[in-house]
Structure formats: structure tokens, C-alpha cells
Amino acid sequence: MTPPDETSPNRTEVVEQQDAASAAAPQATVGAPEVPTRPGEGARAGGHTISVDDLDAYYGETHAIRGVSIDYAANDVTAMIGPSGCGKSTVLRCLNRMHEEITGAYATGTVKLDDTDIYGSSIDVVAVRRSIGMVFQKPNPFPTMSVADNVSAGLRLAGVKGKHKDEVVEKSLRDAGLWEEVKERLSEPGVGLSGGQQQRLCIARTIAIQPDIILMDEPCSALDPIATLKIEELIHELKRQYTIIIVTHNMQQAARVADRTAFFWLGELIELGPTEKIFTKPDNQRTEDYVSGKFG
Amino acid sequence: MTTVPLKSVSGRRRRTDHIMRGLIWAGAIVALIPLVLVIYYILKKGLGVISGNLFTTDPTGATFGTDLSVLGGIKSAILGTLEMIALATLISVPIGIAIAVWLVEYGRGTKPASVIRYLIDVMTGVPSVVFGLFIYVTLVESQVGGSGFAGWKGAIAISLLMLPIVARSAEVVLLLVPDSLRESALALGAPRWRVIFRIVLPTAAPGLLTGSLLAVARGAGETAPLLFTVQATLVSSGDLTQRMNSLPVQIFNDIQSPNSTIVDRAWGAALTLVALVLIITLIARFIASRSRLQT
């Protein structure tokens, strides 16, 4: 490991954090360069919640999400499942306000990160996205950047002038389980990695900005089974530090990684419960039909 | 199990295939004929004129004589073209790319964007002589900057010609940058302007370069805008506020001469112009490939 930067005000924290990482204790929001004030600061480290209340989302005239209310518990992995077009990805994109990037799309209702409404009028959307990271369906490393630059891209894009960029890169790659594979290739283009490695690179890029929450939009749907397995193991590791919300088409995957599972249908939340219960004895008939393969 | 008889390709399909292949080849060759002939004539007529004198002396203005040491070379024309094209590029490329960035990143799908796109298309179709006249009326006649004809006015006329080419090619290239890259950069908490400068433009850089070079090549060869705005002079000048010589204007003047040596000099200038554009292109590509390796 690189020795901590002597001039860094966070030096002691960096040391702690590195020890903590090997001891696998829940630990977050240290060692990274100062990220501007964000909602949810001050809640216990690594334990951030999102609560959605009466969320409606639209694409122009299309009413895609109807009155969804759902709480995502701290340090839980919550899976969102449902047939194509049920709105699970839209809900996910409302959680870090990426939904509104689509022309004509908007959402109403409240989404609270801990106690702060991220749709509040005084909230900076940029700060929201720094606190709520997102991993996309297709691995999409920045094609003009090296492996290391891809990891630190979030910091540079956020305008953070960090002195200890190298430490952040190494820490993030280690946390994403990619360090051993790429440590000799840090200056090579990020797009030269395999698909599974690219996706873990994107996860490293997301955790480099030290978010409170990680959203994953079908992160394994473009990957082979072995790469998928690695990402799933990684999700188990990451949930010690982060609250994770994952959209998946793959019900086995939901069963493997999620503590709780939410079933969506036609833009509504049908049922939310412990994963085991959803897959074995759900309360709702439609949930049962879906998980048993009768439709969807 | 019965064997399924596989029918062989029918004679009619075979013939159609041959005819179509023949037509495509013929089309490709027809397209190549003018290109090859132009290059052949420029090389044939121009190579013989290439000499030290051609590049190192200014035209003397003499109309009689059979030797470049008497008639002079084209040094001032080369320098003038380089200076004016450099200035025109400095004007048109940033503005053109800025227009494209607005069209793609901010105005996508809006009414003003389609109006601007339409105007740019119209501008592409405006003959170059019109830009020359426009600058003549607005800048030359009014003696802006203290003198009538000036190199910088020619550069502006050329930049007006280059602008729509840069803007349109840049728009196409920026549209090719996948939205997923913009989204992931936004999701990392980047403000939109940083996404544009750090992600979109670098990703599109090779294509932006190609489009700009296309405009440079087009601008370097234009005569008409320069005739009304820069006029011509014989001596080399580094001063863009004065009249300047340029390769297209020199060719235009020389080719009308009854003196065959001067006509030959025009061919030398034509070869030089083609080579110049080629060299600029190669240098830019080299720089681009180097800068990509470093990242």
C-alpha cells in the first residue's frame, strides 16, 4: 500500500481506514478528499437510508410510476424486481434525480436521504448525485481515460482537487476487488479491460466519490456468469459500508444478493419484504405468479 | 431420415450477382477517374517547377523572362495562405464547435436548435464569392482598421465559409458520443459543463479534428473571398493588416499569363497548395494520435 500523504489532514483517518479495511469493519467517508457538503452528512458512518413517499414519475404524458412509497434500510441490499416496463429502473433513476435528465421527464413526491428531501428546492442536484452513486447496466468506462483516471474521474469531474488521488484509486480498486488484476495496468486505457473488469471499474469509479448509497441498474445483465458471480460477491462486501439498491431481471440474482426484495408491476410497488419471504410465501398473488414464472 | 436436396443457386441469381458487382466496381472506378487525373496533372506539370527558387523568392512582378530567378517564386503566397488560414481556423473552429455543443448538449430537440441547424445548412450552400462580397461591403469599403484590403479581412471571409462545415461536422460527431457516457458522468456528480469539457469533447476529439481539417482544406483553396478582401501583393508580409499574397490568388493570376514559365509557376503553386493541405492533415493526425496514447 502507498504510505499516506504526510501533508494530508486526513492522515490518521487514512491509516485507520486501511486497518479497518483489512478488519472488514463497517467504515466509510474517511480518507477521501473533502467532498462538498451533502445531504445526509452526520448520520452514522455507512448507515444511510432512503425513504420514498408517494413518488409519481412521468415521461412527458406517460405516467410511469404511480404513488410508490418505499423505505430502503441502511446497510441493506434491496432488490427491485418485476417484468420489463414495470418501472423499477425509473424508480431507481428517481433516487438520484437522473430521471429528470431525459427530455420531458419529471417526478413528484418526496425522496429523503436520511432526513433531507433530495427534491427540495434548495438542494443542488449535483450534490445529490455525489451522495447517491449509480452503476449502469452496460459497463461504460470513459474511453479517453486510463484505468486509474477512470477511478478518479468522479473526483476530477466533481472539481475536487485532491492531493491523495493515488490512494483513492488504490483504495477504490481494492474495494471493488479489481486491484490485484489491474495494478500493473493502471495507465492503460480503461476500455481495454474485459467486460466484467470494466463493470467493477465502474463500481470503483462510483465508490471513489464516497457516496452514501449505491444504486445499481441491472449491473450484471451484460456479463457472463463468472463475472456476474464476482459482482455479486462484491455486493456482499460493499453492503458493510453502503446501502445498496439493485434493479435486476434475474430473480436468482435477487435471491442471492438481496436482504429485501421489492416487486413492481405496472408502475406500482406491489410488495416489499424479506427476500426469502417474497420468493417463498409472498402475500400478494401477483408476486407469487411472477416469482413462480407464471408471467413476466 | 430423408435427405433434403439443397438446390444450387439459379443461373438468374448468379447473373444478377455478377452484373451488380460489375456495376459497383464501375461506379467506384468512375469516381476515382477525376481524382486520379487531377493528381496526375498537378504532379506532371508541377513537379518540374519545384526548385529552391520557387519556395525562397517572392514573385518579382516581371512578365517577361523564362527563369524563376527573374520571375520570382511563390514564397509570399505560401506565407500569406498559412497566415490567413491559421487566423481563419482560430476564428471558425472554436465558434463552430461551440455551436455544435449548444445544438447537441443544450438545444437538442428544441425549436431554436432546428432553426439554427437550418441556417447553418443554408450557409453551407452560399457560394464563396458571396462571403467575399459581404466582407468587401462591410469591412473593406468602410476601411475598417485604417486600410481597405487586409489579410485579416480575407481570413474572416474564409472563416465564414469554414464555419458551417465545422459546425455541421462537429454536430454529427458529438451526436456519436454515447449518451451512457454523459449519464455516467452526470451520475458521478459532475456539472454539465464539466461533462462537456472532460468527457464529451475529449471523446469526440478525433472526429472534431477531422471535421476541422476538412474545413481547413476547403478554406485553403478558396480564391473568390480573397480577391475582394485581401487583393494581392508580391512581397512576403507577416502583417495581417496589409494586403497579402496567397496561393489560390497567385494561381488565379499566373494561369492567365501569356508567359508559359509563369503558367508553369501556377502549376507549382497548385502542387504546393495540395501538398500543404496534406502536410497540415498529417501533422494534425500525428498530434492527435500522440495525445491519445498519453491518456
Contacts between the chains, C-beta under 8 A, distances in Angstrom:
chain1	res1	chain2	res2	distance
A	96	B	187	6.4
A	98	B	183	6.6
A	98	B	186	6.8
A	98	B	187	5.8
A	101	B	183	6.7
A	101	B	186	6.1
A	103	B	108	7.1
A	103	B	109	5.8
A	126	B	189	5.2
A	126	B	190	7.3
A	126	B	191	5.6
A	127	B	189	7.1
A	128	B	189	7.9
A	129	B	186	6.7
A	129	B	187	5.6
A	129	B	188	6.9
A	129	B	189	4.2
A	130	B	188	7.6
A	130	B	189	3.4
A	133	B	187	7.0
A	133	B	188	7.4
A	134	B	184	7.6
A	134	B	187	4.0
A	136	B	180	6.3
A	136	B	183	6.8
A	136	B	184	5.9
A	136	B	187	7.6
A	138	B	180	6.1
A	140	B	178	7.2
A	140	B	180	4.5
A	140	B	181	6.0
A	140	B	184	5.1
A	142	B	181	6.4
A	142	B	184	7.8
A	142	B	185	7.5
A	142	B	199	5.9
A	142	B	203	7.3
A	143	B	181	7.5
A	143	B	203	5.7
A	144	B	199	7.8
A	144	B	202	4.3
A	144	B	203	5.5
A	144	B	205	7.5
A	144	B	292	7.5
A	144	B	295	5.4
A	145	B	295	6.2
A	146	B	295	6.3
A	149	B	295	7.1
A	153	B	185	7.5
A	153	B	188	6.7
A	153	B	198	7.6
A	154	B	188	3.8
A	154	B	189	6.8
A	154	B	190	7.7
A	156	B	198	6.8
A	157	B	185	5.7
A	157	B	188	5.4
A	157	B	189	7.1
A	157	B	190	3.5
A	157	B	194	5.3
A	157	B	195	7.0
A	157	B	198	5.8
A	157	B	199	7.6
A	158	B	188	6.9
A	158	B	189	4.9
A	158	B	190	6.2
A	159	B	191	7.8
A	159	B	194	6.8
A	189	B	295	7.5
A	202	B	184	7.1
A	205	B	184	7.9
A	205	B	188	6.9
A	206	B	187	7.9
A	206	B	188	7.2
A	209	B	188	6.1
A	209	B	189	6.3
